[in-house]
Amino acid sequence: MFGTFQQTTLRIEVNAPVEAIRDSLLQPRQFKQWLWPQTFSAGLPDVLEKETTFTGYVGPIKVQHRVADLSAQHVCLLLWEGIDGFHEWRWGDEWVQSRIEGISLLPINLAQSLNLFRLKRFLEQSYSSSQ
């Protein structure tokens, strides 16, 4: 893999309960909304499970994902092709944390910051409209 080793961890507060945060990270129909314009391979399950493998596309760049670990408040995705490494998510009531380590030509920190901002906006709009 070409690129540089990068590692980044960001944790943010969100006005949403743990269940809403979990669903937005593990249900493809939800994460496809806030991760736009990233696209994903067809045939994803309703909810990610351990060993689920799928492909994401950031423009012409392909990133393969495999759910390596999954618990009530944590998911770890192994990544390869566009990024060789992992993306780990942890969450709780009103917070979410993203940690990425890998080798890539992509600016991982910038993409992570944008995605967390989109997630926060998605959750706060979804949760405030359901109250």
N, CA, C and O atoms as CSV, one atom per row, in Angstrom:
chain,resi,resn,atom,element,x,y,z
A,1,MET,N,N,0.849,-1.185,0.000
A,1,MET,CA,C,0.000,0.000,0.000
A,1,MET,C,C,0.883,1.232,0.000
A,1,MET,O,O,1.874,1.311,0.726
A,2,PHE,N,N,0.504,2.188,-0.826
A,2,PHE,CA,C,1.209,3.456,-0.868
A,2,PHE,C,C,0.499,4.446,0.038
A,2,PHE,O,O,-0.708,4.350,0.263
A,3,GLY,N,N,1.261,5.393,0.549
A,3,GLY,CA,C,0.686,6.426,1.393
A,3,GLY,C,C,1.486,6.560,2.660
A,3,GLY,O,O,2.597,6.043,2.777
A,4,THR,N,N,0.909,7.256,3.597
A,4,THR,CA,C,1.564,7.454,4.881
A,4,THR,C,C,0.701,6.867,5.986
A,4,THR,O,O,-0.521,6.776,5.868
A,5,PHE,N,N,1.379,6.465,7.075
A,5,PHE,CA,C,0.647,5.974,8.229
A,5,PHE,C,C,-0.003,7.163,8.918
A,5,PHE,O,O,0.650,8.167,9.205
A,6,GLN,N,N,-1.283,7.036,9.176
A,6,GLN,CA,C,-2.041,8.092,9.833
A,6,GLN,C,C,-2.856,7.487,10.967
A,6,GLN,O,O,-3.333,6.356,10.862
A,7,GLN,N,N,-3.013,8.231,12.038
A,7,GLN,CA,C,-3.902,7.807,13.110
A,7,GLN,C,C,-4.617,9.031,13.656
A,7,GLN,O,O,-4.019,10.095,13.817
A,8,THR,N,N,-5.885,8.870,13.935
A,8,THR,CA,C,-6.687,9.979,14.417
A,8,THR,C,C,-7.830,9.449,15.267
A,8,THR,O,O,-8.432,8.423,14.953
A,9,THR,N,N,-8.116,10.158,16.340
A,9,THR,CA,C,-9.236,9.832,17.218
A,9,THR,C,C,-10.007,11.116,17.490
A,9,THR,O,O,-9.429,12.123,17.900
A,10,LEU,N,N,-11.294,11.073,17.262
A,10,LEU,CA,C,-12.162,12.207,17.554
A,10,LEU,C,C,-13.368,11.722,18.340
A,10,LEU,O,O,-13.935,10.670,18.043
A,11,ARG,N,N,-13.754,12.493,19.342
A,11,ARG,CA,C,-14.931,12.183,20.146
A,11,ARG,C,C,-15.782,13.441,20.204
A,11,ARG,O,O,-15.273,14.529,20.473
A,12,ILE,N,N,-17.079,13.293,19.952
A,12,ILE,CA,C,-17.976,14.438,19.966
A,12,ILE,C,C,-19.208,14.132,20.805
A,12,ILE,O,O,-19.562,12.976,21.033
A,13,GLU,N,N,-19.844,15.197,21.253
A,13,GLU,CA,C,-21.129,15.077,21.921
A,13,GLU,C,C,-22.222,15.232,20.873
A,13,GLU,O,O,-22.104,16.042,19.953
A,14,VAL,N,N,-23.281,14.454,21.019
A,14,VAL,CA,C,-24.431,14.569,20.134
A,14,VAL,C,C,-25.695,14.515,20.980
A,14,VAL,O,O,-25.749,13.817,21.992
A,15,ASN,N,N,-26.691,15.245,20.563
A,15,ASN,CA,C,-27.957,15.259,21.288
A,15,ASN,C,C,-28.817,14.100,20.793
A,15,ASN,O,O,-29.805,14.300,20.087
A,16,ALA,N,N,-28.423,12.884,21.176
A,16,ALA,CA,C,-29.154,11.685,20.756
A,16,ALA,C,C,-28.858,10.555,21.744
A,16,ALA,O,O,-27.768,10.492,22.312
A,17,PRO,N,N,-29.821,9.673,21.944
A,17,PRO,CA,C,-29.604,8.545,22.850
A,17,PRO,C,C,-28.732,7.463,22.208
A,17,PRO,O,O,-28.548,7.430,20.991
A,18,VAL,N,N,-28.214,6.604,23.038
A,18,VAL,CA,C,-27.306,5.552,22.597
A,18,VAL,C,C,-27.907,4.688,21.491
A,18,VAL,O,O,-27.196,4.291,20.569
A,19,GLU,N,N,-29.196,4.392,21.567
A,19,GLU,CA,C,-29.837,3.535,20.566
A,19,GLU,C,C,-29.821,4.189,19.187
A,19,GLU,O,O,-29.573,3.522,18.183
A,20,ALA,N,N,-30.086,5.494,19.141
A,20,ALA,CA,C,-30.090,6.215,17.860
A,20,ALA,C,C,-28.684,6.250,17.267
A,20,ALA,O,O,-28.509,6.094,16.058
A,21,ILE,N,N,-27.696,6.454,18.112
A,21,ILE,CA,C,-26.308,6.481,17.641
A,21,ILE,C,C,-25.932,5.110,17.091
A,21,ILE,O,O,-25.378,5.003,15.997
A,22,ARG,N,N,-26.237,4.061,17.856
A,22,ARG,CA,C,-25.937,2.691,17.408
A,22,ARG,C,C,-26.577,2.400,16.055
A,22,ARG,O,O,-25.915,1.906,15.142
A,23,ASP,N,N,-27.863,2.708,15.929
A,23,ASP,CA,C,-28.563,2.413,14.683
A,23,ASP,C,C,-27.970,3.175,13.502
A,23,ASP,O,O,-27.902,2.640,12.396
A,24,SER,N,N,-27.541,4.414,13.722
A,24,SER,CA,C,-26.981,5.204,12.623
A,24,SER,C,C,-25.638,4.664,12.153
A,24,SER,O,O,-25.222,4.922,11.024
A,25,LEU,N,N,-24.956,3.912,13.020
A,25,LEU,CA,C,-23.661,3.324,12.662
A,25,LEU,C,C,-23.772,1.906,12.120
A,25,LEU,O,O,-22.934,1.481,11.325
A,26,LEU,N,N,-24.794,1.171,12.539
A,26,LEU,CA,C,-24.891,-0.248,12.181
A,26,LEU,C,C,-25.961,-0.567,11.145
A,26,LEU,O,O,-25.985,-1.680,10.619
A,27,GLN,N,N,-26.841,0.372,10.839
A,27,GLN,CA,C,-27.881,0.128,9.842
A,27,GLN,C,C,-27.519,0.837,8.533
A,27,GLN,O,O,-27.539,2.065,8.461
A,28,PRO,N,N,-27.188,0.060,7.507
A,28,PRO,CA,C,-26.776,0.673,6.235
A,28,PRO,C,C,-27.766,1.692,5.676
A,28,PRO,O,O,-27.340,2.700,5.112
A,29,ARG,N,N,-29.067,1.463,5.815
A,29,ARG,CA,C,-30.024,2.440,5.277
A,29,ARG,C,C,-29.858,3.799,5.960
A,29,ARG,O,O,-30.176,4.831,5.368
A,30,GLN,N,N,-29.356,3.807,7.215
A,30,GLN,CA,C,-29.107,5.077,7.893
A,30,GLN,C,C,-27.729,5.635,7.542
A,30,GLN,O,O,-27.615,6.810,7.192
A,31,PHE,N,N,-26.668,4.804,7.631
A,31,PHE,CA,C,-25.339,5.389,7.381
A,31,PHE,C,C,-25.151,5.817,5.935
A,31,PHE,O,O,-24.309,6.669,5.649
A,32,LYS,N,N,-25.922,5.240,5.016
A,32,LYS,CA,C,-25.857,5.710,3.633
A,32,LYS,C,C,-26.327,7.159,3.523
A,32,LYS,O,O,-25.874,7.883,2.636
A,33,GLN,N,N,-27.217,7.589,4.398
A,33,GLN,CA,C,-27.725,8.968,4.358
A,33,GLN,C,C,-26.676,9.964,4.827
A,33,GLN,O,O,-26.431,10.964,4.151
A,34,TRP,N,N,-26.052,9.709,5.974
A,34,TRP,CA,C,-25.126,10.715,6.491
A,34,TRP,C,C,-23.714,10.580,5.934
A,34,TRP,O,O,-22.918,11.510,6.066
A,35,LEU,N,N,-23.386,9.466,5.323
A,35,LEU,CA,C,-22.069,9.320,4.699
A,35,LEU,C,C,-22.057,9.746,3.228
A,35,LEU,O,O,-21.027,9.652,2.562
A,36,TRP,N,N,-23.200,10.212,2.726
A,36,TRP,CA,C,-23.239,10.701,1.360
A,36,TRP,C,C,-22.186,11.780,1.172
A,36,TRP,O,O,-22.077,12.628,2.058
A,37,PRO,N,N,-21.416,11.829,0.125
A,37,PRO,CA,C,-21.576,11.190,-1.174
A,37,PRO,C,C,-20.890,9.824,-1.298
A,37,PRO,O,O,-20.834,9.258,-2.390
A,38,GLN,N,N,-20.378,9.301,-0.201
A,38,GLN,CA,C,-19.815,7.951,-0.253
A,38,GLN,C,C,-20.931,6.981,-0.629
A,38,GLN,O,O,-22.066,7.121,-0.174
A,39,THR,N,N,-20.600,6.006,-1.455
A,39,THR,CA,C,-21.585,4.993,-1.846
A,39,THR,C,C,-21.083,3.629,-1.409
A,39,THR,O,O,-19.905,3.454,-1.099
A,40,PHE,N,N,-22.000,2.659,-1.391
A,40,PHE,CA,C,-21.671,1.330,-0.883
A,40,PHE,C,C,-22.189,0.255,-1.816
A,40,PHE,O,O,-23.115,0.475,-2.597
A,41,SER,N,N,-21.575,-0.910,-1.718
A,41,SER,CA,C,-21.974,-2.045,-2.533
A,41,SER,C,C,-23.401,-2.462,-2.203
A,41,SER,O,O,-23.904,-2.216,-1.107
A,42,ALA,N,N,-24.037,-3.098,-3.177
A,42,ALA,CA,C,-25.405,-3.594,-2.987
A,42,ALA,C,C,-25.389,-4.840,-2.109
A,42,ALA,O,O,-24.346,-5.468,-1.924
A,43,GLY,N,N,-26.529,-5.183,-1.583
A,43,GLY,CA,C,-26.669,-6.429,-0.848
A,43,GLY,C,C,-26.285,-6.370,0.620
A,43,GLY,O,O,-26.074,-7.411,1.243
A,44,LEU,N,N,-26.190,-5.179,1.183
A,44,LEU,CA,C,-25.881,-5.078,2.605
A,44,LEU,C,C,-27.066,-5.568,3.436
A,44,LEU,O,O,-28.214,-5.387,3.029
A,45,PRO,N,N,-26.810,-6.182,4.586
A,45,PRO,CA,C,-27.917,-6.605,5.450
A,45,PRO,C,C,-28.592,-5.389,6.084
A,45,PRO,O,O,-28.087,-4.271,5.981
A,46,ASP,N,N,-29.729,-5.607,6.736
A,46,ASP,CA,C,-30.421,-4.508,7.420
A,46,ASP,C,C,-29.578,-3.938,8.547
A,46,ASP,O,O,-29.610,-2.735,8.806
A,47,VAL,N,N,-28.820,-4.806,9.222
A,47,VAL,CA,C,-27.944,-4.409,10.326
A,47,VAL,C,C,-26.609,-5.119,10.140
A,47,VAL,O,O,-26.575,-6.317,9.860
A,48,LEU,N,N,-25.511,-4.385,10.295
A,48,LEU,CA,C,-24.191,-5.009,10.190
A,48,LEU,C,C,-24.010,-6.046,11.299
A,48,LEU,O,O,-24.430,-5.840,12.438
A,49,GLU,N,N,-23.385,-7.146,10.947
A,49,GLU,CA,C,-23.057,-8.208,11.901
A,49,GLU,C,C,-21.577,-8.515,11.771
A,49,GLU,O,O,-20.930,-8.120,10.801
A,50,LYS,N,N,-21.053,-9.220,12.751
A,50,LYS,CA,C,-19.646,-9.616,12.699
A,50,LYS,C,C,-19.396,-10.421,11.423
A,50,LYS,O,O,-20.197,-11.278,11.047
A,51,GLU,N,N,-18.288,-10.135,10.774
A,51,GLU,CA,C,-17.837,-10.759,9.525
A,51,GLU,C,C,-18.523,-10.214,8.273
A,51,GLU,O,O,-18.197,-10.656,7.172
A,52,THR,N,N,-19.456,-9.276,8.399
A,52,THR,CA,C,-20.043,-8.651,7.212
A,52,THR,C,C,-18.926,-7.942,6.442
A,52,THR,O,O,-18.124,-7.212,7.025
A,53,THR,N,N,-18.886,-8.166,5.137
A,53,THR,CA,C,-17.903,-7.523,4.271
A,53,THR,C,C,-18.649,-6.702,3.225
A,53,THR,O,O,-19.636,-7.164,2.652
A,54,PHE,N,N,-18.172,-5.482,2.981
A,54,PHE,CA,C,-18.803,-4.633,1.988
A,54,PHE,C,C,-17.772,-3.647,1.443
A,54,PHE,O,O,-16.679,-3.488,1.988
A,55,THR,N,N,-18.154,-3.001,0.362
A,55,THR,CA,C,-17.272,-2.061,-0.316
A,55,THR,C,C,-17.872,-0.667,-0.261
A,55,THR,O,O,-19.068,-0.482,-0.483
A,56,GLY,N,N,-17.029,0.305,0.037
A,56,GLY,CA,C,-17.421,1.710,-0.015
A,56,GLY,C,C,-16.626,2.403,-1.102
A,56,GLY,O,O,-15.486,2.032,-1.383
A,57,TYR,N,N,-17.225,3.403,-1.710
A,57,TYR,CA,C,-16.560,4.162,-2.765
A,57,TYR,C,C,-16.592,5.644,-2.417
A,57,TYR,O,O,-17.650,6.211,-2.144
A,58,VAL,N,N,-15.424,6.252,-2.432
A,58,VAL,CA,C,-15.302,7.698,-2.284
A,58,VAL,C,C,-14.840,8.173,-3.658
A,58,VAL,O,O,-13.646,8.187,-3.958
A,59,GLY,N,N,-15.810,8.562,-4.485
A,59,GLY,CA,C,-15.481,8.840,-5.880
A,59,GLY,C,C,-14.961,7.559,-6.511
A,59,GLY,O,O,-15.604,6.514,-6.410
A,60,PRO,N,N,-13.803,7.628,-7.162
A,60,PRO,CA,C,-13.257,6.432,-7.808
A,60,PRO,C,C,-12.461,5.530,-6.849
A,60,PRO,O,O,-11.996,4.462,-7.248
A,61,ILE,N,N,-12.307,5.949,-5.612
A,61,ILE,CA,C,-11.482,5.198,-4.664
A,61,ILE,C,C,-12.326,4.169,-3.926
A,61,ILE,O,O,-13.348,4.497,-3.323
A,62,LYS,N,N,-11.879,2.923,-3.986
A,62,LYS,CA,C,-12.587,1.818,-3.352
A,62,LYS,C,C,-11.956,1.516,-1.999
A,62,LYS,O,O,-10.734,1.432,-1.877
A,63,VAL,N,N,-12.813,1.352,-0.972
A,63,VAL,CA,C,-12.345,0.944,0.353
A,63,VAL,C,C,-13.166,-0.276,0.766
A,63,VAL,O,O,-14.391,-0.209,0.868
A,64,GLN,N,N,-12.480,-1.380,1.000
A,64,GLN,CA,C,-13.139,-2.602,1.476
A,64,GLN,C,C,-13.263,-2.538,2.999
A,64,GLN,O,O,-12.374,-2.027,3.680
A,65,HIS,N,N,-14.373,-3.061,3.526
A,65,HIS,CA,C,-14.647,-3.082,4.964
A,65,HIS,C,C,-15.034,-4.491,5.392
A,65,HIS,O,O,-15.723,-5.205,4.662
A,66,ARG,N,N,-14.589,-4.882,6.573
A,66,ARG,CA,C,-15.072,-6.133,7.184
A,66,ARG,C,C,-15.285,-5.862,8.659
A,66,ARG,O,O,-14.399,-5.338,9.335
A,67,VAL,N,N,-16.469,-6.220,9.164
A,67,VAL,CA,C,-16.765,-6.043,10.579
A,67,VAL,C,C,-15.966,-7.097,11.347
A,67,VAL,O,O,-16.283,-8.286,11.300
A,68,ALA,N,N,-14.934,-6.648,12.051
A,68,ALA,CA,C,-14.043,-7.560,12.771
A,68,ALA,C,C,-14.501,-7.796,14.203
A,68,ALA,O,O,-14.295,-8.876,14.756
A,69,ASP,N,N,-15.126,-6.778,14.806
A,69,ASP,CA,C,-15.566,-6.893,16.197
A,69,ASP,C,C,-16.819,-6.053,16.364
A,69,ASP,O,O,-16.956,-4.989,15.760
A,70,LEU,N,N,-17.730,-6.543,17.193
A,70,LEU,CA,C,-18.999,-5.871,17.374
A,70,LEU,C,C,-19.537,-6.168,18.759
A,70,LEU,O,O,-19.584,-7.324,19.179
A,71,SER,N,N,-19.944,-5.123,19.471
A,71,SER,CA,C,-20.587,-5.302,20.776
A,71,SER,C,C,-21.688,-4.248,20.909
A,71,SER,O,O,-21.979,-3.536,19.948
A,72,ALA,N,N,-22.290,-4.144,22.067
A,72,ALA,CA,C,-23.421,-3.237,22.271
A,72,ALA,C,C,-23.056,-1.773,22.043
A,72,ALA,O,O,-23.915,-0.981,21.654
A,73,GLN,N,N,-21.799,-1.398,22.277
A,73,GLN,CA,C,-21.410,0.002,22.114
A,73,GLN,C,C,-20.078,0.160,21.380
A,73,GLN,O,O,-19.310,1.083,21.652
A,74,HIS,N,N,-19.820,-0.758,20.444
A,74,HIS,CA,C,-18.529,-0.738,19.760
A,74,HIS,C,C,-18.619,-1.533,18.461
A,74,HIS,O,O,-19.259,-2.583,18.404
A,75,VAL,N,N,-17.969,-1.017,17.422
A,75,VAL,CA,C,-17.775,-1.779,16.189
A,75,VAL,C,C,-16.391,-1.438,15.656
A,75,VAL,O,O,-15.967,-0.282,15.682
A,76,CYS,N,N,-15.696,-2.458,15.172
A,76,CYS,CA,C,-14.385,-2.259,14.576
A,76,CYS,C,C,-14.416,-2.826,13.155
A,76,CYS,O,O,-14.747,-3.993,12.942
A,77,LEU,N,N,-14.067,-1.983,12.199
A,77,LEU,CA,C,-14.046,-2.365,10.793
A,77,LEU,C,C,-12.604,-2.453,10.307
A,77,LEU,O,O,-11.845,-1.493,10.438
A,78,LEU,N,N,-12.225,-3.588,9.753
A,78,LEU,CA,C,-10.933,-3.694,9.081
A,78,LEU,C,C,-11.094,-3.082,7.696
A,78,LEU,O,O,-12.115,-3.283,7.038
A,79,LEU,N,N,-10.098,-2.345,7.260
A,79,LEU,CA,C,-10.145,-1.644,5.979
A,79,LEU,C,C,-8.980,-2.074,5.100
A,79,LEU,O,O,-7.884,-2.327,5.600
A,80,TRP,N,N,-9.210,-2.158,3.801
A,80,TRP,CA,C,-8.115,-2.393,2.875
A,80,TRP,C,C,-8.476,-1.810,1.515
A,80,TRP,O,O,-9.632,-1.482,1.250
A,81,GLU,N,N,-7.504,-1.693,0.692
A,81,GLU,CA,C,-7.479,-1.041,-0.620
A,81,GLU,C,C,-7.233,0.449,-0.426
A,81,GLU,O,O,-6.077,0.817,-0.220
A,82,GLY,N,N,-8.218,1.333,-0.473
A,82,GLY,CA,C,-7.967,2.774,-0.354
A,82,GLY,C,C,-7.339,3.173,0.970
A,82,GLY,O,O,-6.622,4.171,1.045
A,83,ILE,N,N,-7.603,2.406,2.005
A,83,ILE,CA,C,-6.994,2.578,3.332
A,83,ILE,C,C,-6.670,1.183,3.843
A,83,ILE,O,O,-7.541,0.313,3.845
A,84,ASP,N,N,-5.454,0.957,4.268
A,84,ASP,CA,C,-5.095,-0.313,4.908
A,84,ASP,C,C,-4.981,-0.065,6.404
A,84,ASP,O,O,-4.020,0.552,6.863
A,85,GLY,N,N,-5.959,-0.545,7.166
A,85,GLY,CA,C,-5.955,-0.309,8.603
A,85,GLY,C,C,-7.280,-0.686,9.222
A,85,GLY,O,O,-7.875,-1.703,8.865
A,86,PHE,N,N,-7.748,0.143,10.161
A,86,PHE,CA,C,-9.028,-0.123,10.801
A,86,PHE,C,C,-9.728,1.183,11.162
A,86,PHE,O,O,-9.112,2.242,11.276
A,87,HIS,N,N,-11.048,1.058,11.338
A,87,HIS,CA,C,-11.883,2.170,11.812
A,87,HIS,C,C,-12.711,1.621,12.965
A,87,HIS,O,O,-13.491,0.684,12.801
A,88,GLU,N,N,-12.528,2.211,14.108
A,88,GLU,CA,C,-13.219,1.756,15.316
A,88,GLU,C,C,-14.189,2.843,15.779
A,88,GLU,O,O,-13.831,4.017,15.872
A,89,TRP,N,N,-15.403,2.434,16.062
A,89,TRP,CA,C,-16.432,3.339,16.587
A,89,TRP,C,C,-16.804,2.883,17.993
A,89,TRP,O,O,-16.950,1.687,18.243
A,90,ARG,N,N,-16.954,3.831,18.906
A,90,ARG,CA,C,-17.488,3.593,20.248
A,90,ARG,C,C,-18.545,4.661,20.494
A,90,ARG,O,O,-18.438,5.776,19.982
A,91,TRP,N,N,-19.573,4.317,21.284
A,91,TRP,CA,C,-20.644,5.280,21.520
A,91,TRP,C,C,-21.321,5.016,22.857
A,91,TRP,O,O,-21.215,3.937,23.441
A,92,GLY,N,N,-22.017,6.044,23.312
A,92,GLY,CA,C,-22.805,5.986,24.536
A,92,GLY,C,C,-23.871,7.053,24.456
A,92,GLY,O,O,-24.053,7.670,23.406
A,93,ASP,N,N,-24.584,7.281,25.553
A,93,ASP,CA,C,-25.603,8.323,25.564
A,93,ASP,C,C,-24.964,9.680,25.312
A,93,ASP,O,O,-24.156,10.156,26.109
A,94,GLU,N,N,-25.329,10.290,24.208
A,94,GLU,CA,C,-24.930,11.639,23.823
A,94,GLU,C,C,-23.451,11.804,23.475
A,94,GLU,O,O,-22.924,12.912,23.570
A,95,TRP,N,N,-22.772,10.730,23.075
A,95,TRP,CA,C,-21.404,10.868,22.579
A,95,TRP,C,C,-21.091,9.748,21.591
A,95,TRP,O,O,-21.684,8.670,21.633
A,96,VAL,N,N,-20.148,10.035,20.710
A,96,VAL,CA,C,-19.649,9.040,19.759
A,96,VAL,C,C,-18.167,9.328,19.524
A,96,VAL,O,O,-17.740,10.481,19.480
A,97,GLN,N,N,-17.399,8.254,19.376
A,97,GLN,CA,C,-15.962,8.380,19.156
A,97,GLN,C,C,-15.556,7.549,17.944
A,97,GLN,O,O,-16.002,6.414,17.778
A,98,SER,N,N,-14.716,8.121,17.115
A,98,SER,CA,C,-14.203,7.473,15.921
A,98,SER,C,C,-12.682,7.445,16.005
A,98,SER,O,O,-12.043,8.466,16.260
A,99,ARG,N,N,-12.112,6.267,15.787
A,99,ARG,CA,C,-10.654,6.121,15.783
A,99,ARG,C,C,-10.253,5.379,14.511
A,99,ARG,O,O,-10.755,4.293,14.223
A,100,ILE,N,N,-9.349,5.981,13.766
A,100,ILE,CA,C,-8.881,5.376,12.520
A,100,ILE,C,C,-7.364,5.312,12.551
A,100,ILE,O,O,-6.692,6.276,12.919
A,101,GLU,N,N,-6.840,4.162,12.159
A,101,GLU,CA,C,-5.404,4.001,11.954
A,101,GLU,C,C,-5.214,3.284,10.637
A,101,GLU,O,O,-5.879,2.285,10.360
A,102,GLY,N,N,-4.310,3.794,9.829
A,102,GLY,CA,C,-4.060,3.118,8.577
A,102,GLY,C,C,-3.091,3.852,7.685
A,102,GLY,O,O,-2.653,4.966,7.974
A,103,ILE,N,N,-2.774,3.195,6.603
A,103,ILE,CA,C,-1.894,3.748,5.579
A,103,ILE,C,C,-2.769,4.122,4.395
A,103,ILE,O,O,-3.551,3.309,3.902
A,104,SER,N,N,-2.627,5.363,3.945
A,104,SER,CA,C,-3.451,5.825,2.844
A,104,SER,C,C,-2.864,7.101,2.239
A,104,SER,O,O,-2.127,7.840,2.892
A,105,LEU,N,N,-3.210,7.334,0.979
A,105,LEU,CA,C,-2.927,8.611,0.346
A,105,LEU,C,C,-4.023,9.622,0.686
A,105,LEU,O,O,-3.824,10.829,0.542
A,106,LEU,N,N,-5.179,9.129,1.136
A,106,LEU,CA,C,-6.309,9.986,1.484
A,106,LEU,C,C,-6.022,10.756,2.772
A,106,LEU,O,O,-5.322,10.244,3.645
A,107,PRO,N,N,-6.545,11.969,2.907
A,107,PRO,CA,C,-6.407,12.721,4.165
A,107,PRO,C,C,-7.424,12.205,5.184
A,107,PRO,O,O,-8.537,12.723,5.269
A,108,ILE,N,N,-7.050,11.203,5.944
A,108,ILE,CA,C,-7.982,10.512,6.842
A,108,ILE,C,C,-8.603,11.463,7.864
A,108,ILE,O,O,-9.808,11.397,8.107
A,109,ASN,N,N,-7.811,12.336,8.458
A,109,ASN,CA,C,-8.344,13.224,9.497
A,109,ASN,C,C,-9.419,14.152,8.948
A,109,ASN,O,O,-10.428,14.380,9.614
A,110,LEU,N,N,-9.229,14.681,7.769
A,110,LEU,CA,C,-10.216,15.570,7.162
A,110,LEU,C,C,-11.525,14.823,6.908
A,110,LEU,O,O,-12.601,15.311,7.254
A,111,ALA,N,N,-11.429,13.652,6.309
A,111,ALA,CA,C,-12.626,12.857,6.034
A,111,ALA,C,C,-13.340,12.477,7.330
A,111,ALA,O,O,-14.568,12.523,7.398
A,112,GLN,N,N,-12.580,12.104,8.352
A,112,GLN,CA,C,-13.169,11.733,9.634
A,112,GLN,C,C,-13.918,12.918,10.246
A,112,GLN,O,O,-15.034,12.756,10.739
A,113,SER,N,N,-13.321,14.092,10.219
A,113,SER,CA,C,-13.966,15.294,10.768
A,113,SER,C,C,-15.272,15.603,10.039
A,113,SER,O,O,-16.288,15.884,10.675
A,114,LEU,N,N,-15.247,15.554,8.717
A,114,LEU,CA,C,-16.459,15.808,7.935
A,114,LEU,C,C,-17.538,14.777,8.233
A,114,LEU,O,O,-18.708,15.125,8.386
A,115,ASN,N,N,-17.147,13.512,8.316
A,115,ASN,CA,C,-18.124,12.460,8.580
A,115,ASN,C,C,-18.737,12.587,9.973
A,115,ASN,O,O,-19.937,12.366,10.137
A,116,LEU,N,N,-17.939,12.936,10.970
A,116,LEU,CA,C,-18.498,13.121,12.312
A,116,LEU,C,C,-19.444,14.319,12.352
A,116,LEU,O,O,-20.471,14.273,13.030
A,117,PHE,N,N,-19.115,15.370,11.644
A,117,PHE,CA,C,-20.012,16.517,11.565
A,117,PHE,C,C,-21.340,16.106,10.919
A,117,PHE,O,O,-22.412,16.473,11.402
A,118,ARG,N,N,-21.260,15.340,9.822
A,118,ARG,CA,C,-22.479,14.864,9.152
A,118,ARG,C,C,-23.292,13.955,10.056
A,118,ARG,O,O,-24.517,14.063,10.102
A,119,LEU,N,N,-22.622,13.055,10.781
A,119,LEU,CA,C,-23.311,12.157,11.711
A,119,LEU,C,C,-24.025,12.965,12.788
A,119,LEU,O,O,-25.195,12.713,13.077
A,120,LYS,N,N,-23.343,13.922,13.376
A,120,LYS,CA,C,-23.936,14.755,14.428
A,120,LYS,C,C,-25.182,15.464,13.901
A,120,LYS,O,O,-26.225,15.460,14.554
A,121,ARG,N,N,-25.074,16.059,12.742
A,121,ARG,CA,C,-26.217,16.771,12.154
A,121,ARG,C,C,-27.369,15.811,11.866
A,121,ARG,O,O,-28.524,16.123,12.156
A,122,PHE,N,N,-27.061,14.648,11.297
A,122,PHE,CA,C,-28.077,13.641,10.991
A,122,PHE,C,C,-28.796,13.196,12.258
A,122,PHE,O,O,-30.026,13.156,12.293
A,123,LEU,N,N,-28.042,12.863,13.291
A,123,LEU,CA,C,-28.640,12.396,14.545
A,123,LEU,C,C,-29.485,13.479,15.205
A,123,LEU,O,O,-30.599,13.213,15.655
A,124,GLU,N,N,-28.967,14.674,15.261
A,124,GLU,CA,C,-29.695,15.738,15.949
A,124,GLU,C,C,-30.962,16.128,15.189
A,124,GLU,O,O,-31.972,16.460,15.810
A,125,GLN,N,N,-30.924,16.094,13.866
A,125,GLN,CA,C,-32.140,16.363,13.090
A,125,GLN,C,C,-33.139,15.226,13.242
A,125,GLN,O,O,-34.333,15.468,13.414
A,126,SER,N,N,-32.663,13.993,13.179
A,126,SER,CA,C,-33.548,12.829,13.289
A,126,SER,C,C,-34.154,12.734,14.677
A,126,SER,O,O,-35.355,12.505,14.815
A,127,TYR,N,N,-33.343,12.906,15.696
A,127,TYR,CA,C,-33.829,12.738,17.060
A,127,TYR,C,C,-34.736,13.879,17.485
A,127,TYR,O,O,-35.736,13.643,18.163
A,128,SER,N,N,-34.413,15.115,17.105
A,128,SER,CA,C,-35.245,16.250,17.515
A,128,SER,C,C,-36.615,16.193,16.817
A,128,SER,O,O,-37.611,16.635,17.389
A,129,SER,N,N,-36.675,15.655,15.594
A,129,SER,CA,C,-37.955,15.575,14.904
A,129,SER,C,C,-38.821,14.428,15.421
A,129,SER,O,O,-40.031,14.418,15.196
A,130,SER,N,N,-38.206,13.456,16.117
A,130,SER,CA,C,-38.983,12.316,16.643
A,130,SER,C,C,-39.480,12.559,18.061
A,130,SER,O,O,-40.218,11.736,18.603
A,131,GLN,N,N,-39.086,13.680,18.674
A,131,GLN,CA,C,-39.527,13.960,20.045
A,131,GLN,C,C,-40.834,14.697,20.052
A,131,GLN,O,O,-41.356,15.016,21.120
